[in-house]
Amino acid sequence: MEKLKYERPVIKKINAGVPDKYGMQSKTQAVTEIDGVGVKKIIEQYGSPVFVISEKTMRKKYSEARRAFSTRYPKVQFAWSYKTNYLDAVCKVYHSEGSWAEVVSGFEYDKAIANGVKGKHIIFNGPDKSVEDLQKAIKNGSLIHIDHFDELYTIVEISETSKQTPKLAIRINMDTGVYPRWDRFGFNFENGEAWNAINKIMINDNLELVGLHTHIGTYIMTPNAYGVASTKLVGLIMRISEKYNHQIKYIDMGGGFASKNTLKGAYLPGADTCPSFDAYAEAIINPIINSEISPQNLPILFLETGRALIDDAGYLLGTVIANKRLANGRRSTIIDIGVNMLFTSFWYEHDIKPAQIPSQQTEDTTIYGPLCMNIDVIRAAIQFPVLQKGENVVISRIGAYNMTQWMQFITLRPKILLIDTNSNVHIIRESETNEIFKRSERVPEHLVNVGL
Ligand SMILES: *Cc1c(COP(=O)(O)O)cnc(C)c1O
């Protein structure tokens, strides 16, 4: 018999805790593989830390979302929210599923074009579109979602000399019962600005109002908020139809569906509280189909879902650097994953698990990243197995926003891998090197030879 490994005894307080829907969690599970590829093998081959995206999970989540909406409504079109994750390979998976592109800057717009998306399949949101961006979008027949009156007047000016009629929608913010209200983007519904913007577009022969857009917030836990938003937009469609005898072609309900991540301070795990796509679909679609809009004039329903589609498909694999005791006797584990590459750790209690079958001995642990910065905390308090230096960890549900909001701070950004549906591993972004920084930095002549 193999000699058992020594484990230092600890006294643990029994804590009844909050059970999830499967009851109390009794064992720490390990994540040893992703889509059939061993976690340790991935780290051996590609280094640590490393991001991994599961194409299988991406496609599965997308088909779940599409099914929820298209089984309830005949005209549904998803548009991939670029800022949620704009790696070309990621965008192309969604485009291959039929998803259009939703962009919020000139940079993202050009990325979508380079990814082969036709101009007319790009939805252009955001408060900062330059004159050049707008000219390009008008020429390409993209759907421009106006954020403020200054943008509208710029478009009016461009339209006076433009051959193409700009295809416009306005972004509308409103009280949906979720607070704090997101009222900084678009035109407000309640104070009449949205109606004012609609009239300014409708009376201008050079412009075409094709849609109404709202994006009520992000990580919205109450489907009913979408029901309120959808009802308000339907009201505007009716009003436009009555006043101008003009049919609005689409309603865009934006993104914002919650993912299964657990927010800091949440009482129950996100996996138990996150509403289903069906619940969101029901809330959004009922006010449209139950309205007085005649069936042949039903608008296309656009969805710009980001987080809820990609979060579950992303993993961050890392390695334990060291363990130490804090001043109060608490265990702390330092891993090579810092908040510089896990931006969402500021608001999520990330799901971190060992990559090898762990000892069932757990201890209340603080998990730190490797940065020389006090706020580099991945989990402030977690019952975690006692891992040794060199052992691996897997953080799940990190596909949304981390690979776009990451910072180049203290360490270089690591590789990103995609595991395709046949379990083949592809590098979809190389790790950064000092060379990349050298390329864009310049040292003035008098500092070239400092002679130390
Ligand atoms: C960020 C954003 C989205 C995506 O939001 P998620 O919360 O990731 O679903 C959609 N539309 C607009 C306009 C956005 O700014």
The ligand as an SDF file (V2000), in Angstrom:
LIG
                    3D

 15 15  0  0  0  0  0  0  0  0999 V2000
  -22.5570   45.7170  -23.2740 C   0  0  0  0  0  0  0  0  0  0  0  0
  -23.7220   45.7760  -24.1440 C   0  0  0  0  0  0  0  0  0  0  0  0
  -24.4340   44.6120  -24.4800 C   0  0  0  0  0  0  0  0  0  0  0  0
  -24.1210   43.2540  -23.8910 C   0  0  0  0  0  0  0  0  0  0  0  0
  -24.4840   43.2130  -22.5500 O   0  0  0  0  0  0  0  0  0  0  0  0
  -24.3940   41.8590  -21.6810 P   0  0  0  0  0  0  0  0  0  0  0  0
  -24.6980   42.3190  -20.2990 O   0  0  0  0  0  0  0  0  0  0  0  0
  -23.0040   41.3410  -21.8170 O   0  0  0  0  0  0  0  0  0  0  0  0
  -25.4040   40.9050  -22.2190 O   0  0  0  0  0  0  0  0  0  0  0  0
  -25.4870   44.7400  -25.3640 C   0  0  0  0  0  0  0  0  0  0  0  0
  -25.8440   45.9400  -25.8850 N   0  0  0  0  0  0  0  0  0  0  0  0
  -25.1830   47.0750  -25.5590 C   0  0  0  0  0  0  0  0  0  0  0  0
  -25.6090   48.3530  -26.1520 C   0  0  0  0  0  0  0  0  0  0  0  0
  -24.1150   47.0400  -24.6790 C   0  0  0  0  0  0  0  0  0  0  0  0
  -23.4800   48.1810  -24.3590 O   0  0  0  0  0  0  0  0  0  0  0  0
  1  2  1  0
  2  3  1  0
  2 14  2  0
  3  4  1  0
  3 10  2  0
  4  5  1  0
  5  6  1  0
  6  7  2  0
  6  8  1  0
  6  9  1  0
 10 11  1  0
 11 12  2  0
 12 13  1  0
 12 14  1  0
 14 15  1  0
M  END
$$$$
